[in-house]
Amino acid sequence: MEKEVQKNVSVNVGMPSGKKSLLKNLGPAFITSALVLGPGSLTLSSKIGAIHGNQLIWMVIITVLFMMVYTEMSTRIGLATKLSFIDVVRQKWGKVTAIFVGVGAFLVTASFQAGNAVGSGLAASSVVGLSTTFWMIVMTLIAVALLFLKSFYKVLEKLMLGLVLLMLVSFGLTVILAKPSFGDIFAGLIPTVPSGSMPLIIAMSATSFSVVGAVYQSYLVQEKGWTADYAKHGVRESYLGIFILGFISVIIMIAAAAVLKPQGLQVNSAAEMGAALEPLYENWATVMFMLGLFGASFSSLVGNATIGGAMLSDGLNLGRKLETKSVRSLIMLVMVFGTTVGLIFGGSPINMIIFAQAITIIVVPFIAIAILLIANNKEIMGALKNTLWKNIVGVAGLLVLILLAINNIKNIFFS
């Protein structure tokens, strides 16, 4: 494997000659950003802003830094070899380990898919009318239909770019309307831990620092057709895409701090944040926020399922390209499963969330360790091997994941 991989690493790690426009070369990290930024992230950002104002902006920045580094490492892994991440795992640690990673990623994504389906239906219902149930079914059918298009990756890329732009415009206008205090925003860059904030810090860190999302970046750059010649561009694109993830989370937090905190209002869903805007800024502001919620929910509905289906298929050695029938079938399975659960329970039931947390305890730290080991393997990575500072940040991120896992163990088994 090492010889096969090594010959794919070019000495030239810049952009190939004849650059295309920047817009045409965006994609993989924006897909990752869009699928990580779901209704759960929006809810947590709104809740943190409503309760603690801008005091925890620093936490989002640190969490997103970890996500940037792991996404960038996965980008380089995808560029350095023609093999998939799970193929490398299979050859280094065996078939059982590869199946474990694939099944684990599938279970984690499937367990949270109901929330994405409900968020898509609720946002569409708030803007257009008709019931949430109707729109959940419609949005799932649209998502399934996308799988049958000739080039699913190109469609996915354009869809996610569009939804990210929708979120930026919607939430950007929301924060402009809120007229936040810039002094409070800058004060939030200084690390403080307000009383009672630790559960929200833990939840937001786990949501924004998605290693399963980060590792799928290696698949996306291969679907894009990039090679080692695109290394510098791929690194920049991965940083920019994940920066957008953090930026949107921060502006929602700032808007909630400006609108909800002065009124003493707290929210338990992103939809409640949208509704809270109406008395102050009339119905159109709520519509703008709901459009952003739709962008976050539908992007996760499609992207989350794509991760689960593709990685399970790869783990079972059935193929990993998006045009493969087994991949598309398993992506569809995640979509239909999530919507069915959402229709029955109105979201992910608590037992399913606990199950997902239990899987995450085992799977996520292992994937992070595998990313670090592969990214430091000279025979695999060649000139794209990790640098010292990336290892420092990567190890720090791994320690955070281990602490999150310990916290989940305490909550599940000892509370």
Beta strands, then each sheet from edge to edge (+ up, - down):
end
